Amino acid sequence: MSNSFELLTGPIDSIQKKYEILSDIVSEANGKVHGSQSHMIQNNSMSLVVYFEVPVGQREEVKRKFNDFVLSIITRTN
């Protein structure tokens, strides 16, 4: 298994959606989300560190899929 993490930042509703998508992508890769740690920042925003584990060879694919999702959000809002 390969371990990794993602740092999610932004408004709380955005973080919730990103966390759900990341969890789904990790599950599809037969992995597990092991935990998270949040920190509140100004203006109803937060940062969330999500720790996850996926089978060897799947880490980069999970990160690519998640980054593609995040880029699609940015593209839609601009």
Summary of the structure (lengths in Angstrom):
residues: 78
radius of gyration: 12.6
end to end distance: 37.1
largest distance: 38.7
contacts: 206
relative contact order: 0.27
helix: 46%
strand: 38%
